[in-house]
Amino acid sequence: SQKIEQNSEALNIQEGKTATLTCNYTNYSPAYLQWYRQDPGRGPVFLLLIRENEKEKRKERLKVTFDTTLKQSLFHITASQPADSATYLCALYNAGNMLTFGGGTRLMVKP
Amino acid sequence: NAGVTQTPKFRVLKTGQSMTLLCAQDMNHEYMYWYRQDPGMGLRLIHYSVGEGTTAKGEVPDGYNVSRLKKQNFLLGLESAAPSQTSVYFCASSRDGGRYNEQFFGPGTRLTVL
């Protein structure tokens, strides 16, 4: 069956460090992979989309990599700030052409 | 632009009661979606619509019905609420079904069924 796995344990890092979040998937052949941010009590907000032929995508302090051989995407936040504290979700389209979300990883950036 | 709005924000129901959640979007998007989010389960698609007057089942459709009579609105109904339907419900929309399209989410409705 198709699975998207994100580390369910919270990631705690110190302000200024780089946060790296992992998204692993099985039995998908995605052409696109999306990352969303979700704050407590709010709906997810789209951050980045990366295509299968793009190894890396950057947006300000965010960087996403996509390795279709390893079936993995890494999401990096450089120079992290307490305001970056949130849950980050990765998402892929399944065989039925519907967006499927991972369970998310909670990031806590301590000042 | 308000984006995607949902009403109500909170609701408490007793088992067996019915209710309708309303989602509205002002971006002229063709596609609209209803998800539920439970701890440790992530977002799961309940129903979706690819255009006015159309609806389709998602991953977890049982116990829910939907309607899309107007392009900007997507309604989610619970005919006979059950405690297993306690969850946070999110509505989302996208320009179309292209896999490069982002989805825009509403603020959510927290539903408790006693």
gemmi code that builds the backbone of each chain (N, CA, C; Angstrom):
import gemmi

chains = {
    "A": [
        ("SER", (0.834, -1.187, 0.000), (0.000, 0.000, 0.000), (0.877, 1.247, 0.000)),
        ("GLN", (0.278, 2.351, -0.426), (1.024, 3.593, -0.477), (1.144, 4.191, 0.916)),
        ("LYS", (2.355, 4.656, 1.246), (2.588, 5.234, 2.571), (3.463, 6.461, 2.453)),
        ("ILE", (3.146, 7.436, 3.295), (4.016, 8.602, 3.452), (4.390, 8.644, 4.918)),
        ("GLU", (5.677, 8.672, 5.203), (6.120, 8.634, 6.594), (6.930, 9.873, 6.933)),
        ("GLN", (6.498, 10.529, 8.010), (7.253, 11.622, 8.571), (7.493, 11.298, 10.042)),
        ("ASN", (8.579, 11.776, 10.574), (8.913, 11.494, 11.960), (7.844, 12.089, 12.872)),
        ("SER", (7.182, 11.242, 13.612), (6.107, 11.724, 14.472), (6.623, 12.385, 15.735)),
        ("GLU", (7.899, 12.164, 16.041), (8.475, 12.805, 17.221), (8.823, 14.245, 16.877)),
        ("ALA", (8.631, 15.122, 17.841), (8.948, 16.532, 17.637), (10.453, 16.704, 17.489)),
        ("LEU", (10.821, 17.655, 16.657), (12.219, 18.006, 16.463), (12.486, 19.301, 17.221)),
        ("ASN", (13.384, 19.232, 18.188), (13.732, 20.415, 18.984), (15.117, 20.895, 18.596)),
        ("ILE", (15.212, 22.159, 18.194), (16.516, 22.694, 17.839), (16.680, 24.092, 18.430)),
        ("GLN", (17.924, 24.537, 18.442), (18.241, 25.855, 18.971), (18.128, 26.893, 17.859)),
        ("GLU", (17.677, 28.070, 18.214), (17.573, 29.169, 17.255), (18.910, 29.363, 16.543)),
        ("GLY", (18.828, 29.606, 15.243), (20.024, 29.834, 14.446), (20.561, 28.585, 13.763)),
        ("LYS", (20.158, 27.410, 14.261), (20.604, 26.164, 13.637), (19.731, 25.835, 12.438)),
        ("THR", (20.170, 24.850, 11.667), (19.386, 24.372, 10.527), (18.522, 23.190, 10.952)),
        ("ALA", (17.249, 23.305, 10.655), (16.319, 22.204, 10.925), (16.184, 21.358, 9.672)),
        ("THR", (16.215, 20.052, 9.820), (16.042, 19.143, 8.683), (14.942, 18.153, 9.000)),
        ("LEU", (13.907, 18.168, 8.174), (12.768, 17.276, 8.342), (12.738, 16.295, 7.173)),
        ("THR", (12.297, 15.071, 7.455), (12.342, 14.005, 6.462), (10.947, 13.532, 6.085)),
        ("CYS", (10.778, 13.246, 4.809), (9.542, 12.657, 4.304), (9.931, 11.461, 3.445)),
        ("ASN", (9.529, 10.276, 3.872), (9.788, 9.057, 3.104), (8.484, 8.509, 2.559)),
        ("TYR", (8.529, 7.940, 1.380), (7.303, 7.407, 0.804), (7.569, 6.050, 0.152)),
        ("THR", (6.525, 5.245, 0.098), (6.618, 3.930, -0.542), (5.442, 3.741, -1.475)),
        ("ASN", (5.691, 3.045, -2.564), (4.665, 2.708, -3.554), (4.012, 3.933, -4.182)),
        ("TYR", (4.772, 5.004, -4.281), (4.362, 6.169, -5.040), (5.358, 6.362, -6.176)),
        ("SER", (4.880, 6.947, -7.230), (5.766, 7.431, -8.291), (5.395, 8.882, -8.550)),
        ("PRO", (5.684, 9.738, -7.580), (5.187, 11.112, -7.677), (5.947, 11.944, -8.687)),
        ("ALA", (5.231, 12.769, -9.381), (5.875, 13.734, -10.259), (6.136, 15.028, -9.502)),
        ("TYR", (5.344, 15.243, -8.452), (5.460, 16.453, -7.655), (5.337, 16.100, -6.184)),
        ("LEU", (6.015, 16.860, -5.345), (5.915, 16.689, -3.904), (5.746, 18.082, -3.304)),
        ("GLN", (4.802, 18.180, -2.366), (4.503, 19.482, -1.763), (4.815, 19.472, -0.272)),
        ("TRP", (5.159, 20.634, 0.238), (5.355, 20.825, 1.683), (4.424, 21.937, 2.163)),
        ("TYR", (3.814, 21.682, 3.325), (2.898, 22.630, 3.940), (3.337, 22.888, 5.377)),
        ("ARG", (2.953, 24.051, 5.870), (3.169, 24.388, 7.276), (1.806, 24.503, 7.956)),
        ("GLN", (1.706, 23.971, 9.172), (0.461, 24.091, 9.924), (0.752, 24.574, 11.333)),
        ("ASP", (0.143, 25.697, 11.681), (0.238, 26.229, 13.037), (-0.933, 25.710, 13.863)),
        ("PRO", (-0.766, 25.637, 15.202), (-1.846, 25.098, 16.045), (-3.155, 25.848, 15.834)),
        ("GLY", (-4.229, 25.100, 15.633), (-5.545, 25.701, 15.477), (-5.790, 26.343, 14.125)),
        ("ARG", (-4.924, 26.089, 13.177), (-5.076, 26.685, 11.843), (-4.982, 25.616, 10.755)),
        ("GLY", (-5.398, 25.997, 9.560), (-5.279, 25.084, 8.436), (-3.870, 25.114, 7.853)),
        ("PRO", (-3.481, 24.055, 7.140), (-2.160, 24.025, 6.505), (-2.017, 25.148, 5.482)),
        ("VAL", (-0.770, 25.600, 5.335), (-0.441, 26.636, 4.362), (0.670, 26.109, 3.461)),
        ("PHE", (0.460, 26.215, 2.169), (1.427, 25.730, 1.184), (2.734, 26.504, 1.282)),
        ("LEU", (3.854, 25.749, 1.205), (5.166, 26.383, 1.226), (5.914, 26.231, -0.090)),
        ("LEU", (6.089, 24.975, -0.503), (6.939, 24.706, -1.663), (6.435, 23.488, -2.411)),
        ("LEU", (6.685, 23.492, -3.708), (6.440, 22.328, -4.547), (7.733, 22.015, -5.270)),
        ("ILE", (8.077, 20.746, -5.353), (9.276, 20.333, -6.089), (8.884, 19.248, -7.078)),
        ("ARG", (9.402, 19.349, -8.283), (9.118, 18.384, -9.334), (10.149, 17.255, -9.311)),
        ("GLU", (9.805, 16.133, -9.879), (10.686, 14.957, -9.819), (12.004, 15.191, -10.544)),
        ("ASN", (12.019, 16.101, -11.517), (13.262, 16.359, -12.245), (14.072, 17.496, -11.611)),
        ("GLU", (13.595, 17.993, -10.473), (14.332, 19.007, -9.719), (14.971, 18.338, -8.515)),
        ("LYS", (16.253, 18.436, -8.389), (16.916, 17.826, -7.232), (16.722, 18.686, -5.986)),
        ("GLU", (16.601, 19.998, -6.202), (16.575, 20.921, -5.076), (15.748, 22.153, -5.442)),
        ("LYS", (15.058, 22.698, -4.431), (14.281, 23.924, -4.634), (14.493, 24.803, -3.417)),
        ("ARG", (14.664, 26.094, -3.653), (14.898, 27.011, -2.537), (13.883, 28.146, -2.549)),
        ("LYS", (13.552, 28.596, -1.337), (12.703, 29.773, -1.190), (13.112, 30.446, 0.117)),
        ("GLU", (13.805, 31.541, -0.018), (14.295, 32.267, 1.156), (15.121, 31.319, 2.040)),
        ("ARG", (14.737, 31.094, 3.279), (15.518, 30.220, 4.163), (15.122, 28.744, 4.039)),
        ("LEU", (14.217, 28.438, 3.139), (13.745, 27.064, 2.974), (14.453, 26.393, 1.806)),
        ("LYS", (14.753, 25.112, 1.999), (15.318, 24.320, 0.912), (14.704, 22.926, 0.964)),
        ("VAL", (14.265, 22.454, -0.189), (13.677, 21.123, -0.283), (14.481, 20.317, -1.294)),
        ("THR", (14.770, 19.079, -0.952), (15.399, 18.160, -1.901), (14.456, 17.001, -2.161)),
        ("PHE", (14.635, 16.363, -3.305), (13.722, 15.308, -3.743), (14.557, 14.219, -4.402)),
        ("ASP", (14.648, 13.071, -3.762), (15.439, 11.957, -4.297), (14.493, 10.813, -4.618)),
        ("THR", (14.172, 10.670, -5.906), (13.197, 9.642, -6.307), (13.790, 8.237, -6.215)),
        ("THR", (15.112, 8.130, -6.161), (15.741, 6.809, -5.992), (15.590, 6.342, -4.548)),
        ("LEU", (15.872, 7.239, -3.621), (15.711, 6.926, -2.204), (14.259, 7.015, -1.760)),
        ("LYS", (13.412, 7.595, -2.601), (12.005, 7.851, -2.260), (11.933, 8.703, -0.982)),
        ("GLN", (12.598, 9.836, -1.055), (12.717, 10.673, 0.123), (12.810, 12.150, -0.275)),
        ("SER", (12.194, 12.989, 0.565), (12.358, 14.430, 0.447), (12.855, 14.962, 1.784)),
        ("LEU", (13.794, 15.878, 1.717), (14.278, 16.546, 2.919), (13.887, 18.013, 2.850)),
        ("PHE", (13.449, 18.528, 3.994), (13.007, 19.915, 4.099), (13.918, 20.597, 5.109)),
        ("HIS", (14.618, 21.636, 4.663), (15.576, 22.314, 5.524), (15.114, 23.745, 5.784)),
        ("ILE", (15.275, 24.181, 7.017), (15.091, 25.592, 7.355), (16.426, 26.069, 7.928)),
        ("THR", (17.069, 26.978, 7.235), (18.350, 27.497, 7.723), (18.105, 28.699, 8.625)),
        ("ALA", (19.086, 28.950, 9.508), (18.991, 30.080, 10.447), (17.616, 30.107, 11.101)),
        ("SER", (17.245, 28.988, 11.700), (15.885, 28.844, 12.219), (15.578, 29.872, 13.313)),
        ("GLN", (14.291, 30.215, 13.386), (13.797, 31.212, 14.342), (12.639, 30.599, 15.133)),
        ("PRO", (12.384, 31.093, 16.337), (11.230, 30.587, 17.092), (9.932, 30.665, 16.300)),
        ("ALA", (9.814, 31.660, 15.413), (8.600, 31.790, 14.589), (8.456, 30.653, 13.581)),
        ("ASP", (9.511, 29.876, 13.384), (9.429, 28.715, 12.485), (8.785, 27.514, 13.173)),
        ("SER", (8.554, 27.604, 14.460), (7.944, 26.505, 15.211), (6.542, 26.240, 14.687)),
        ("ALA", (6.310, 25.035, 14.235), (5.035, 24.641, 13.621), (5.135, 23.163, 13.276)),
        ("THR", (4.062, 22.636, 12.722), (4.088, 21.277, 12.167), (4.222, 21.379, 10.653)),
        ("TYR", (5.096, 20.574, 10.105), (5.355, 20.600, 8.667), (4.895, 19.284, 8.046)),
        ("LEU", (4.093, 19.415, 7.000), (3.482, 18.266, 6.336), (4.019, 18.126, 4.923)),
        ("CYS", (4.332, 16.897, 4.528), (4.624, 16.674, 3.117), (3.404, 15.995, 2.481)),
        ("ALA", (3.277, 16.147, 1.181), (2.086, 15.629, 0.503), (2.436, 15.175, -0.907)),
        ("LEU", (1.806, 14.075, -1.319), (2.011, 13.504, -2.647), (0.673, 13.142, -3.248)),
        ("TYR", (0.614, 13.109, -4.567), (-0.595, 12.635, -5.222), (-0.565, 11.113, -5.304)),
        ("ASN", (-1.682, 10.499, -4.931), (-1.763, 9.044, -4.974), (-2.259, 8.571, -6.338)),
        ("ALA", (-2.445, 7.253, -6.449), (-2.836, 6.663, -7.732), (-4.191, 7.189, -8.203)),
        ("GLY", (-5.031, 7.593, -7.251), (-6.332, 8.150, -7.594), (-6.295, 9.636, -7.892)),
        ("ASN", (-5.096, 10.184, -8.028), (-4.895, 11.604, -8.338), (-5.406, 12.526, -7.246)),
        ("MET", (-5.350, 12.053, -6.013), (-5.724, 12.885, -4.885), (-4.489, 13.128, -4.013)),
        ("LEU", (-4.414, 14.330, -3.445), (-3.275, 14.687, -2.608), (-3.375, 13.938, -1.285)),
        ("THR", (-2.322, 13.232, -0.930), (-2.261, 12.477, 0.320), (-1.187, 13.083, 1.202)),
        ("PHE", (-1.501, 13.286, 2.474), (-0.599, 13.961, 3.394), (0.066, 12.984, 4.348)),
        ("GLY", (1.309, 13.297, 4.687), (1.963, 12.596, 5.778), (1.422, 13.115, 7.101)),
        ("GLY", (1.789, 12.439, 8.189), (1.283, 12.815, 9.498), (1.894, 14.085, 10.056)),
        ("GLY", (2.967, 14.556, 9.433), (3.581, 15.807, 9.875), (4.629, 15.605, 10.951)),
        ("THR", (5.572, 16.540, 10.985), (6.586, 16.585, 12.045), (6.501, 17.950, 12.706)),
        ("ARG", (6.446, 17.943, 14.036), (6.396, 19.193, 14.776), (7.809, 19.689, 15.029)),
        ("LEU", (8.043, 20.913, 14.675), (9.336, 21.556, 14.884), (9.213, 22.586, 15.999)),
        ("MET", (10.132, 22.514, 16.966), (10.175, 23.496, 18.044), (11.549, 24.157, 18.009)),
        ("VAL", (11.573, 25.446, 17.797), (12.830, 26.197, 17.771), (12.923, 27.006, 19.055)),
        ("LYS", (13.938, 26.724, 19.833), (14.083, 27.375, 21.140), (15.018, 28.566, 21.039)),
        ("PRO", (14.621, 29.681, 21.697), (15.484, 30.875, 21.635), (16.755, 30.678, 22.451)),
    ],
    "B": [
        ("ASN", (-9.368, 39.622, -0.457), (-9.969, 38.286, -0.600), (-9.927, 37.528, 0.704)),
        ("ALA", (-11.030, 36.869, 1.035), (-11.082, 36.101, 2.273), (-10.422, 34.747, 2.125)),
        ("GLY", (-10.269, 34.262, 0.887), (-9.686, 32.928, 0.689), (-10.737, 31.861, 0.919)),
        ("VAL", (-10.431, 30.925, 1.820), (-11.356, 29.851, 2.155), (-11.862, 30.086, 3.574)),
        ("THR", (-13.170, 30.137, 3.719), (-13.769, 30.333, 5.035), (-14.629, 29.133, 5.381)),
        ("GLN", (-14.750, 28.852, 6.674), (-15.543, 27.726, 7.158), (-16.420, 28.196, 8.318)),
        ("THR", (-17.635, 27.690, 8.331), (-18.511, 27.933, 9.474), (-19.218, 26.648, 9.841)),
        ("PRO", (-19.419, 26.366, 11.143), (-18.925, 27.154, 12.278), (-17.469, 26.828, 12.590)),
        ("LYS", (-16.900, 27.471, 13.582), (-15.533, 27.167, 14.027), (-15.530, 26.015, 15.026)),
        ("PHE", (-16.535, 25.946, 15.841), (-16.654, 24.894, 16.850), (-18.099, 24.410, 16.880)),
        ("ARG", (-18.255, 23.127, 17.211), (-19.608, 22.602, 17.361), (-19.559, 21.363, 18.228)),
        ("VAL", (-20.551, 21.239, 19.094), (-20.706, 20.040, 19.912), (-22.059, 19.429, 19.570)),
        ("LEU", (-22.040, 18.158, 19.237), (-23.266, 17.435, 18.889), (-23.451, 16.256, 19.827)),
        ("LYS", (-24.683, 15.838, 19.948), (-24.958, 14.571, 20.626), (-25.060, 13.481, 19.569)),
        ("THR", (-24.746, 12.267, 19.962), (-24.841, 11.140, 19.033), (-26.219, 11.098, 18.401)),
        ("GLY", (-26.221, 10.956, 17.074), (-27.481, 10.862, 16.345), (-27.964, 12.186, 15.762)),
        ("GLN", (-27.419, 13.294, 16.222), (-27.818, 14.590, 15.680), (-27.195, 14.806, 14.309)),
        ("SER", (-27.759, 15.727, 13.579), (-27.221, 16.028, 12.255), (-26.723, 17.467, 12.215)),
        ("MET", (-25.836, 17.729, 11.277), (-25.378, 19.094, 11.086), (-24.742, 19.238, 9.706)),
        ("THR", (-24.576, 20.496, 9.295), (-23.940, 20.813, 8.027), (-22.818, 21.806, 8.268)),
        ("LEU", (-21.660, 21.479, 7.701), (-20.533, 22.409, 7.728), (-20.475, 23.120, 6.382)),
        ("LEU", (-20.256, 24.427, 6.436), (-20.235, 25.212, 5.215), (-18.819, 25.681, 4.914)),
        ("CYS", (-18.423, 25.536, 3.666), (-17.143, 26.037, 3.181), (-17.400, 26.971, 2.015)),
        ("ALA", (-16.725, 28.110, 1.997), (-16.857, 29.056, 0.907), (-15.480, 29.524, 0.472)),
        ("GLN", (-15.302, 29.674, -0.857), (-14.043, 30.205, -1.375), (-14.351, 31.283, -2.411)),
        ("ASP", (-13.494, 32.316, -2.408), (-13.721, 33.451, -3.310), (-12.619, 33.563, -4.361)),
        ("MET", (-11.964, 32.443, -4.661), (-10.853, 32.451, -5.610), (-11.246, 31.853, -6.968)),
        ("ASN", (-12.519, 31.563, -7.134), (-13.014, 30.978, -8.384), (-12.360, 29.629, -8.701)),
        ("HIS", (-12.026, 28.891, -7.652), (-11.398, 27.587, -7.842), (-12.408, 26.541, -8.270)),
        ("GLU", (-11.937, 25.636, -9.154), (-12.811, 24.565, -9.612), (-12.933, 23.438, -8.578)),
        ("TYR", (-11.815, 23.061, -7.982), (-11.782, 21.915, -7.091), (-11.951, 22.351, -5.640)),
        ("MET", (-12.730, 21.558, -4.905), (-12.876, 21.769, -3.469), (-12.837, 20.428, -2.759)),
        ("TYR", (-12.389, 20.438, -1.505), (-12.119, 19.206, -0.763), (-12.581, 19.348, 0.694)),
        ("TRP", (-12.974, 18.228, 1.276), (-13.180, 18.150, 2.712), (-12.236, 17.089, 3.277)),
        ("TYR", (-11.480, 17.489, 4.317), (-10.571, 16.590, 5.024), (-10.981, 16.535, 6.493)),
        ("ARG", (-10.575, 15.465, 7.134), (-10.612, 15.423, 8.588), (-9.197, 15.169, 9.090)),
        ("GLN", (-8.894, 15.731, 10.255), (-7.565, 15.576, 10.827), (-7.685, 15.072, 12.242)),
        ("ASP", (-7.101, 13.928, 12.487), (-7.114, 13.313, 13.805), (-5.678, 13.134, 14.285)),
        ("PRO", (-5.468, 13.182, 15.592), (-4.109, 13.028, 16.126), (-3.465, 11.740, 15.626)),
        ("GLY", (-2.259, 11.858, 15.106), (-1.518, 10.694, 14.642), (-1.987, 10.123, 13.319)),
        ("MET", (-3.045, 10.706, 12.741), (-3.590, 10.149, 11.490), (-3.341, 11.062, 10.304)),
        ("GLY", (-2.958, 12.284, 10.539), (-2.782, 13.199, 9.429), (-4.113, 13.610, 8.823)),
        ("LEU", (-4.054, 14.278, 7.716), (-5.243, 14.718, 6.992), (-5.740, 13.580, 6.115)),
        ("ARG", (-7.024, 13.308, 6.183), (-7.619, 12.273, 5.343), (-8.774, 12.864, 4.553)),
        ("LEU", (-8.798, 12.554, 3.269), (-9.790, 13.126, 2.371), (-11.131, 12.423, 2.545)),
        ("ILE", (-12.181, 13.225, 2.757), (-13.522, 12.668, 2.947), (-14.260, 12.627, 1.605)),
        ("HIS", (-14.486, 13.784, 1.032), (-15.112, 13.925, -0.283), (-14.454, 15.083, -0.990)),
        ("TYR", (-14.644, 15.129, -2.299), (-14.133, 16.255, -3.041), (-15.063, 16.558, -4.214)),
        ("SER", (-14.813, 17.706, -4.853), (-15.637, 18.130, -5.981), (-14.733, 18.729, -7.045)),
        ("VAL", (-14.963, 18.313, -8.273), (-14.134, 18.825, -9.378), (-14.840, 19.945, -10.129)),
        ("GLY", (-15.992, 20.353, -9.627), (-16.701, 21.459, -10.256), (-18.117, 21.543, -9.726)),
        ("GLU", (-18.765, 22.649, -10.045), (-20.148, 22.852, -9.595), (-21.020, 21.675, -10.012)),
        ("GLY", (-21.783, 21.174, -9.060), (-22.710, 20.090, -9.339), (-22.111, 18.701, -9.319)),
        ("THR", (-20.804, 18.582, -9.051), (-20.149, 17.270, -9.021), (-19.551, 17.010, -7.656)),
        ("THR", (-19.598, 15.751, -7.223), (-18.934, 15.343, -5.993), (-18.391, 13.934, -6.180)),
        ("ALA", (-17.401, 13.580, -5.370), (-16.825, 12.245, -5.448), (-16.306, 11.846, -4.075)),
        ("LYS", (-16.201, 10.535, -3.858), (-15.748, 10.026, -2.570), (-14.236, 10.063, -2.471)),
        ("GLY", (-13.785, 10.347, -1.250), (-12.361, 10.290, -0.969), (-12.009, 9.024, -0.228)),
        ("GLU", (-11.074, 9.140, 0.680), (-10.554, 7.981, 1.416), (-11.506, 7.491, 2.497)),
        ("VAL", (-12.198, 8.418, 3.187), (-13.042, 8.064, 4.329), (-14.427, 8.698, 4.205)),
        ("PRO", (-15.249, 8.293, 3.242), (-16.511, 8.974, 2.982), (-17.703, 8.529, 3.831)),
        ("ASP", (-17.581, 7.368, 4.498), (-18.752, 6.803, 5.177), (-19.235, 7.704, 6.303)),
        ("GLY", (-20.559, 7.931, 6.333), (-21.171, 8.751, 7.370), (-21.266, 10.220, 7.005)),
        ("TYR", (-20.786, 10.578, 5.818), (-20.793, 11.971, 5.376), (-21.459, 12.090, 4.005)),
        ("ASN", (-22.080, 13.246, 3.774), (-22.562, 13.564, 2.438), (-22.135, 14.992, 2.117)),
        ("VAL", (-22.064, 15.287, 0.833), (-21.619, 16.606, 0.403), (-22.490, 17.103, -0.739)),
        ("SER", (-22.448, 18.419, -0.921), (-23.133, 19.008, -2.077), (-22.367, 20.242, -2.525)),
        ("ARG", (-22.398, 20.466, -3.842), (-21.747, 21.641, -4.412), (-22.707, 22.250, -5.423)),
        ("LEU", (-23.682, 22.956, -4.900), (-24.707, 23.563, -5.747), (-24.190, 24.833, -6.406)),
        ("LYS", (-23.292, 25.533, -5.732), (-22.672, 26.719, -6.299), (-21.165, 26.533, -6.324)),
        ("LYS", (-20.510, 27.090, -7.283), (-19.068, 26.896, -7.438), (-18.295, 27.310, -6.199)),
        ("GLN", (-18.744, 28.359, -5.531), (-17.974, 28.884, -4.414), (-18.243, 28.178, -3.093)),
        ("ASN", (-19.264, 27.314, -3.042), (-19.623, 26.686, -1.768), (-19.535, 25.170, -1.841)),
        ("PHE", (-19.105, 24.570, -0.726), (-19.029, 23.116, -0.643), (-19.496, 22.732, 0.755)),
        ("LEU", (-20.589, 21.995, 0.835), (-21.200, 21.668, 2.110), (-20.886, 20.226, 2.498)),
        ("LEU", (-20.600, 20.036, 3.770), (-20.379, 18.695, 4.315), (-21.454, 18.410, 5.347)),
        ("GLY", (-22.182, 17.324, 5.166), (-23.260, 16.976, 6.073), (-22.984, 15.699, 6.836)),
        ("LEU", (-23.407, 15.717, 8.092), (-23.402, 14.515, 8.911), (-24.860, 14.233, 9.249)),
        ("GLU", (-25.390, 13.124, 8.767), (-26.810, 12.847, 8.957), (-27.116, 12.336, 10.365)),
        ("SER", (-26.237, 11.511, 10.893), (-26.427, 10.941, 12.225), (-25.054, 10.832, 12.874)),
        ("ALA", (-24.701, 11.855, 13.608), (-23.332, 11.954, 14.127), (-23.000, 10.822, 15.093)),
        ("ALA", (-21.742, 10.386, 15.019), (-21.224, 9.338, 15.903), (-19.964, 9.850, 16.584)),
        ("PRO", (-19.649, 9.345, 17.772), (-18.422, 9.795, 18.464), (-17.164, 9.650, 17.625)),
        ("SER", (-17.144, 8.662, 16.701), (-15.973, 8.466, 15.839), (-15.775, 9.614, 14.858)),
        ("GLN", (-16.795, 10.478, 14.740), (-16.683, 11.629, 13.858), (-16.169, 12.876, 14.574)),
        ("THR", (-15.827, 12.738, 15.844), (-15.138, 13.808, 16.557), (-13.790, 14.031, 15.897)),
        ("SER", (-13.557, 15.253, 15.432), (-12.360, 15.523, 14.658), (-12.282, 17.013, 14.361)),
        ("VAL", (-11.220, 17.401, 13.696), (-11.130, 18.748, 13.134), (-11.298, 18.612, 11.630)),
        ("TYR", (-12.227, 19.365, 11.077), (-12.554, 19.271, 9.655), (-12.012, 20.486, 8.918)),
        ("PHE", (-11.299, 20.213, 7.844), (-10.744, 21.273, 7.020), (-11.318, 21.200, 5.615)),
        ("CYS", (-11.659, 22.358, 5.111), (-12.037, 22.494, 3.718), (-10.844, 23.080, 2.972)),
        ("ALA", (-10.695, 22.719, 1.717), (-9.610, 23.255, 0.897), (-10.108, 23.444, -0.524)),
        ("SER", (-9.393, 24.266, -1.272), (-9.727, 24.433, -2.686), (-8.436, 24.525, -3.494)),
        ("SER", (-8.536, 24.221, -4.774), (-7.408, 24.395, -5.682), (-7.941, 24.853, -7.031)),
        ("ARG", (-7.078, 25.506, -7.795), (-7.499, 26.086, -9.069), (-8.106, 25.016, -9.977)),
        ("ASP", (-7.397, 23.892, -10.080), (-7.921, 22.746, -10.813), (-7.248, 21.495, -10.261)),
        ("GLY", (-7.307, 20.403, -10.981), (-6.783, 19.149, -10.443), (-5.328, 18.895, -10.780)),
        ("GLY", (-4.654, 19.857, -11.375), (-3.259, 19.673, -11.725), (-2.391, 19.407, -10.525)),
        ("ARG", (-1.454, 18.491, -10.683), (-0.633, 18.065, -9.547), (0.370, 19.129, -9.132)),
        ("TYR", (0.508, 20.160, -9.926), (1.408, 21.255, -9.580), (0.678, 22.339, -8.780)),
        ("ASN", (-0.627, 22.160, -8.601), (-1.412, 23.181, -7.909), (-1.358, 23.018, -6.406)),
        ("GLU", (-1.235, 24.130, -5.710), (-1.320, 24.098, -4.270), (-2.775, 24.082, -3.849)),
        ("GLN", (-2.992, 23.583, -2.637), (-4.334, 23.647, -2.066), (-4.361, 24.750, -1.009)),
        ("PHE", (-5.476, 25.457, -0.972), (-5.686, 26.532, -0.016), (-6.684, 26.023, 1.028)),
        ("PHE", (-6.311, 26.117, 2.287), (-7.119, 25.552, 3.355), (-7.859, 26.631, 4.144)),
        ("GLY", (-9.019, 26.245, 4.656), (-9.753, 27.074, 5.595), (-9.191, 26.898, 6.994)),
        ("PRO", (-9.765, 27.613, 7.962), (-9.250, 27.590, 9.334), (-9.669, 26.369, 10.135)),
        ("GLY", (-10.616, 25.600, 9.618), (-11.013, 24.387, 10.315), (-12.247, 24.552, 11.174)),
        ("THR", (-12.939, 23.427, 11.392), (-14.076, 23.341, 12.311), (-13.780, 22.211, 13.285)),
        ("ARG", (-13.798, 22.539, 14.560), (-13.569, 21.492, 15.577), (-14.912, 20.945, 16.008)),
        ("LEU", (-15.156, 19.675, 15.721), (-16.439, 19.030, 16.027), (-16.240, 17.979, 17.103)),
        ("THR", (-17.079, 18.063, 18.121), (-17.096, 17.045, 19.171), (-18.453, 16.387, 19.181)),
        ("VAL", (-18.457, 15.065, 19.127), (-19.714, 14.310, 19.191), (-19.727, 13.524, 20.499)),
        ("LEU", (-20.715, 13.831, 21.332), (-20.794, 13.192, 22.660), (-21.652, 11.934, 22.636)),
    ],
}
model = gemmi.Model(1)
for chain_id, residues in chains.items():
    chain = gemmi.Chain(chain_id)
    for i, (resn, *xyz) in enumerate(residues, 1):
        res = gemmi.Residue()
        res.name, res.seqid = resn, gemmi.SeqId(i, " ")
        for name, pos in zip(("N", "CA", "C"), xyz):
            atom = gemmi.Atom()
            atom.name, atom.element = name, gemmi.Element(name[0])
            atom.pos, atom.b_iso = gemmi.Position(*pos), 0.0
            res.add_atom(atom)
        chain.add_residue(res)
    model.add_chain(chain)
structure = gemmi.Structure()
structure.add_model(model)
structure.setup_entities()
